[in-house]
Amino acid sequence: MNKQPLSQATRAHYSREGLSDKKLEQYEKMLQAAENKMVASQSKKYSVMSAVASILVLLVVAVQFYPTQNNIAFEIAQEVAKNHIKMKPLEVETDQLSDLKKYFTQLDFALIDPGMMADKTMHGARYCSIKGVTAAQLRYTETDSTNRITIYEVEYKPEIFGKVSNLDEGMAPEEIELKGLLVKIWVEKGLLLVSAQEEMRTE
Amino acid sequence: MLDRQKINKLFQYGLSLTMDRSHADDLVQNAIEQLLKQPYPPHNIMAYARTIIRNRFIDDCRHRNIIHFDSIEQDAPILLDESDLESLMIDRNTIDKLISQLDNAEREILFLWAVEGYTAAEIAEQTLVPRGTVLARLYRIKHKLQDYAERNDIVETSHE
């Protein structure tokens, strides 16, 4: 018999259920119509003062949806989400990767500057772990907001972390939404990277 | 806002409450209609939508004179930690039958724990019930599944 943990079996059970394409299209049209109406009324309101950022953006997040979810990926996402929500104090406060490299002497790998964070502001880092492996948690904020992003860097060990999308091979990160957060998991330059941030919302 | 994946997740949540596709669809449609009436999108749109679905489900049950969620006795046994459920190893071909053994409240908690990744404290906050009630229901989930499985020889407990 093919046995798996209750949580994984439950996720697989519900992932097989869904609305018909017709229904989904109907609901998308309802949401789109409301979105268009709101945009039209906003544009009307701010037609003269259009430099002010008050536009509603409808975000369609392309998330890879597997018939059976990767349990290890979900466990990683849960651990990272918990750490992000706790937001323990930084051990080193700096915006320079070189300072972090001097601080993190207990890591078996060299920290990298994640490509995805190129336009974000770094605030510092702290030690943490993912699935028992010592890791670094780096903390960023968006340039034009206070939205916090935590990035976890750890040596990629396939026997522990399973198969993960590799950015260097042109694959997109795996995305998991839970606890109001968007968690992304990927491999970059031989390291496992995981990011967590609040799910983007319309404004 | 809501994309297809999120809409389906709301449907799955509705299904965990109702075990009826048509009823779950109605709950989702009502939730979307209510959301569209808000002047501004709520901060956590999924949690807000689930609350609308839950409240509507409770209203529907009252209209039909059906008990929506069974009450829990005051000294009912509780699970110490939701991670205790992880020790259950399930044959994936029988999960449907196992879930059908649970009542509305238990299916809801199982969904929020397994699919949404919430802890008992977070489930309590989402569903506005005491954490002790959530832990008591988790206990009942575990033991119902174990009892059913033992009768049918389909569940084992991992001792790792």
Interface residues (C-beta under 8 A of the other chain):
Chain A: M1 N2 K3 Q4 P5 L6 S7 Q8 A9 T10 R11 A12 H13 Y14 S15 E17 G18 L19 K23 L24 Y27 E28 M30 L31 A34 E35 L58 L59 V60 V61 V63 F65 T68 F74 A77 Q78 A81 E177 L178 K179 G180 R201 T202
Chain B: M1 L2 D3 R4 Q5 K6 I7 N8 F11 Q12 L15 S16 R21 D25 V28 Q29 I32 E33 L36 P41 H43 N44 I45 M46 A47 L85 E86 L88 M89 I90 D91 R92 N93 I95 D96 I99 L110 F111 W113 A114 V115 E116 G117 Y118 E122 L145 I154 E156 S158
